[in-house]
Amino acid sequence: MADLGYPIARIGLEWSRIEPAPGEYSTQALDRYREEIGDLRDKGIRPLVTLHHFSNPLWLQQMGEWTNPATVNAFVKYVRVAVSALRDLVSEWVTINEPNVYATQAHLFREGPPGAVSPRNLRLVLRHMAVGHLFAYRAIHDLQPEATVTIAHHLREFAPKHPGNVVHRAFTRFDRWAFQDALAGAFGQGRFPALLGSSPVPVGRYVDVIGLNYYSRTAVTGPSDGTFDDVPLSDLGWEIYPEGLVNTARTLHEQLGVPVWITENGTADNGDGDHLESFRPRFIAEHLAAILRSDVPIERYYHWCFVDNWEWSEGEVPRFGLVHNDYETQIRTVKPSARMLSEIVAEDGLTPAIVATYAAGQQYRHTAPARDHTAT
């Protein structure tokens, strides 16, 4: 990152390392995180630190994870310990990453543990995560009044598969509200919909900025995740739709009244036999161009991700990284997209010359695999 001149990085803490058993906190793990974060800062890289990114300690999972109301207090205690240990090095925090994705993968679509369909547990997880964030927001500001605190909220652009179909239009409104808009109000303002029960806090502001994770657009036919015909696609079959980033950012800004940080945006691009990537530079350029054309107060852009990673439900198959990881040897190779972002940082802008050098002539594919997820 330092060689490429990147000024910011989003990283995460692993709760199970810091609290391997209930109420037992590891100074060794916290010291290791201090070492890693200190190294980033020494290299001029400002850390944005995520406190919960999908994974739980095993002991928490065994007690029902976020379906159990006791998880709220456990989470807030862990947050207090982590922030107290790191607040001289970190002032920007994400409490919870993608609560809507965590909950639906675990309790609706069977893509994450425990992998069981339970509308009741889905509701409990969302409620307890929202309450946990609200109390963690207060706790962090008690310890660090100058901190910037947010969530990383996953939003999709929803549109009816057939605009003339009244069912498609109705489900578009419902899916958008249920998956993201209602939760933005709960986490960002303490404004709970009836589905989540009563709010434990007065309505107010509970994010200092709002983090947005954006990847794609959904073609709506019902309670499902579908794709339009003949649209550009990533190697996971997700539609590539840059304007959706701006549209969802505008929705969040208008709803919550705070600036937007793009805490995730990226694409699965596995390249081919001769190239490490086929279209990621074009993807990045088009999404940054959409931001630059807009009037939405988008202050930061964090690409997902830096090094090819293990995806929660797809494993090591899709490659999202700016840096290629040979999983057999762990050898890392910088991809052209990483160098393109490096030049954008150095030029402080997306210039025509940069786009021409890295993205000219790149093509997306247009054949979608079947990836509809239904709740049945």
N, C-alpha and C positions, 0 to 999 in steps of 0.2 A: 504493500500500500504506500509506503513512504517513497519507494523508488518511482512509483507512478504519480506521486504528488497528490494523493487523495487527502482532503482536509477533514473528512468526517467518516465515521464508521458506526454501524449499528451492531451491537454484540449482545449476547445473552448470558445470564447466570443460570446455573443448574441447581434448582432447589434441593435435589437429593444429595448433592455434594456438600452443600452448606448445612443441611439438617438431615443427616443420614438416619436418625432415629428421632421420634417425637421429643422436642424440647432439648435435643443435644446438637449444639452448633459447632462446626469444625473451624477452628482458627487456622488450621493448615489450608483448608480450601479457600478461606477468605484471604489469607496471605498470598496464595497463588493467583487469585483474581487481582489482588492489588499489584502483583508483579506484572501481569499481562496488561492491565489498564495503564499502569505507569509507563510501560514500554510504548503503548500507543501515544500517550501524551508526550513522551520524550521525542517522538518522531513527528510531533505537530499534528496529530490526528485526534479530533474531539470525539469522545465516545458517547453514544446514546445507548443506554443499557436497559435491556428488557428483563423483567423479573420473573415472568412466567410465559414460556413459549411452548405450550402443548404438553410437555412431559411433567410427570408428578413423581415424588418419592414413592417407592414401593409401599411403604407403610400408609401413605395417604390413599393410594389406590385401593389398598385392602380394606380401608374403612369407608369406601364408597366414593372416593375422590370428591368432586364438586357437587355430587348429589347430597352430601352430608353437610348440614349447616355448620358443623364444627370446623369445617375447612376454612370458613371465613376468618375466624380468629387465628387459626394456624397460619394462614397466609399473611395476615397483617403482622403477626409476630415475626415471621420470617422476613418480611419487608423491612421492619424496624431494625432487625439485626444487620441485614445486608446494607441498608442505607447508612446506618451508623458507622459501619466499617469502611465504607467507600466514599463518603460524602466529601472528603477533601480532594478526591480525584474525579468525581462524577457529579454533575448538576442537572443532567437530563435523563429522565426515566420513562420507560414504558412499563406500566404495571402488568397488563395482560395483553397477549397477542391473540388477535382474531377469536374472541370468545364465541362468535357465531359459528365459525368453522370448527372449533374444538367441540362444541356441543352437538352440532349436526353430524360430524364424523363419528362421534362416540355413541350417539343415542338415536340416530335417524338413518344414516346411510351405511352403517357397519364398516366404516373405513378407518376407525381408530378404536382403541380399547375403551370400554369393554366390548364394543361391537354388537350391541343389542338394540333393537328398536323399542323405545319407551318414551312416548310423549310426556309422561309424567316426569321422568328423569331429565328429559330435555329442558322442560320448564324449570326444574330445580337447579340445574347447572347454570342456566342463564341468570336466574335470580341471584344465586350465591356468588357468581362471578361479578355481577353488577354491584352487589353489596360489598364484596371484597375490594373492588376497585375504589368505590366511594370512600371507604374507611382507610384504604391505603393512600389515597390522594391526601386525605387529612393528615395521616401519620407522617408522610414524607414532608409535607409543608411544616409540620410541627418541628421536625428535625432539621429542616433545610428550607427556610422560608423563601429563599431566592431560586429554588429549584423550578425546572420546567417539567411538568408531569402530564402524561397522556396515556391513551391506549393506542394500540395499532388495530384499527377497525377494517375488516375486509368488506369492501363494497364491490358489487358487480353492476354493470349497466343492464337493466332488464328491459326487454322490448317484446311485444307480442309477435309470435312466429308469423301469424297472418293478421294484420291490423284490422281487417274487416270482421274478424271472428270475435263475438262478444265475450266468449269464454276465455279466449286468450288475453283479451284486454283486462278482464276482471282479475285473472290470476296474475297478470303483470303487476297490477296495483297491490294485490295481496302479498305476492312474493317479495316485492321491494320493501313493503312495510314490515313484514314478519322477519325477513332475513337481516335487515340492516337499519331501516329508519327508526323503528321503535327502540332498538337497542342503542342507537346513537343518543336518543333522548334520555334513556335510563342511565347509561354510563357517563354521558357528558353533562347532564343537567339534574340527575336525580329524579327525573320525570318518568315514573314507571307506568307502563300500560297495565290494564287490568290483569292480563295474562300472567304478569310477574308478581302480582300482589302489591301490597303497600310499600312505599319507599321509606327507608329508615332515616332519611335526611330531608331537610327542606329543599325545595326546588332552588337551584342556583347554578354556579359554574364549577364543574369538577374535572375540567381539562384546561390546561393553559394554552395548548395548541391541540389540533386533532390529527392523529396519525392515520393515514389512508394507505391500505394495501389494495392495489388494483391490478388486475390481470386481464379481464376479458368481459365479453358481453354474453348474456343468456337469451336465447330464443325461447319464449315462454309459450307452452301449450297447456301447462298445469303446474302442479307442485314438483317441478323437475328442472334439470339443468340441460338444456338442449342447445343446438347450434343451427344457425341459418345455413341455407344452401349456398354453395359457391362463394364462400368468404375466405379470406386469408387465415391460415391456421398455424399454430405452433406444433411442435412434434408430440404434444399431448392432445392435439385436437381442439385446443381452446382458440376461439376466434381472436384475431389480433385487431383491436378496435381502439386506436389512440384517443379519439374524441371522448370515449367513455371515461378516461382518466379525468379529464377536465369537468365533465358533467357530474361525476360522483363527487369530485372535490368541491364543486359549487354547491351541491346539495348539502354537504357537511358544513361548509362555511355559513351558508344561509341559515341552517338549523341551529348551529351552536355559536356563531358569532366570533369565532377565533380563527387564526391563520391555520393553514394546512401544511403538514409535512408529509411527503410521499415516503412512507416508511418501508414499502415494498413495491417494486414494479420490475417485471422481468419476464423471460420467456424460456420455455424448454426448446433448446436448439442443440441437437446432438451432432450436427455437421454430417460429414460423409467420410468415405474412406481416405480422401485427400485433404480434407479441411476440418479443423476443430469446430467450426461453426459455419452456418450457411446464411443466416439472416439476422442475427442478433444486433449487429451495428445498425441495420436499417430500422429494426424495432425500436432501439433506444433513440435514434435520431428522430423518428416520427413522433414518439411520445414526448420528447423534450420540445419539439417544435410545437406540438399542441399546447403545452404549458406556456410557451413563450407567446403564442397568439392570444392567450386568454387574459381575462381581467381578474381571475381568481387569485387571492393572496396565497400562492403556493411558495413557501419559503425554502424548502429543502427537497432534495431528491436522493433517496437511498435505493440503489439497485439491488434486487435480489437475484443472485447473491454473489459474493466475492469468489469463493472457490466452489466447484461442483460439490453438491451436498447430498445427504440422505433425505429424501422426501418422505413425509409422514405415511402416506398410503401407497406411494409408488416406488419406494426404496431408491436404489442407485440408478434406475433406468433413465429418468429424464435428467438432462444436464442444464442447470440454470446458471452456472458460474461464469464469471469473467475470466477465471483462471481454471484451466483443465486439470483435473486430478486423475492420474492413472491409479485406479483403486488397487491394483496388484502391487505396484512399487511405491505408491504415494509421491511420485514425481509430479511436480506442479509446472505447468506450462502456461504462460500468459497468452491469452487469446487476443485477436485484433480488437474486439469490443473493449477490452480493458485499456488498450492503448488509445482508442478513440476517446474514451472518457477522460483519460489523462490529458489529451490535447485540448479537450473542451475546458477542463479545469485551468490549464495553462493559459488558454486564450480568453478565459472568462466569458465564453460564449460558444454557441453552435454556429460555426461559420460554414459558408458554402464549400470552402476548400476541404474542411474536415469531412463533411457529408460525402463529397465526391471521392475522397481518398478511401473511405472505409465502407460506404453503403451503396455506392453506385452499382446498378445492375443486379443487386441481390433480389432474389425471388422467394416469395412464400409459396407453400403448397396449398392446395384447395380441396383435398379429399379428406373428409372427416371420418374418423372411426366412430363407432356407436358409444356414446358416453352419457346417455341420459340416465340420471339417477332419480328413481321414484321412491316415494315413501311407503309403497305397498310391499 
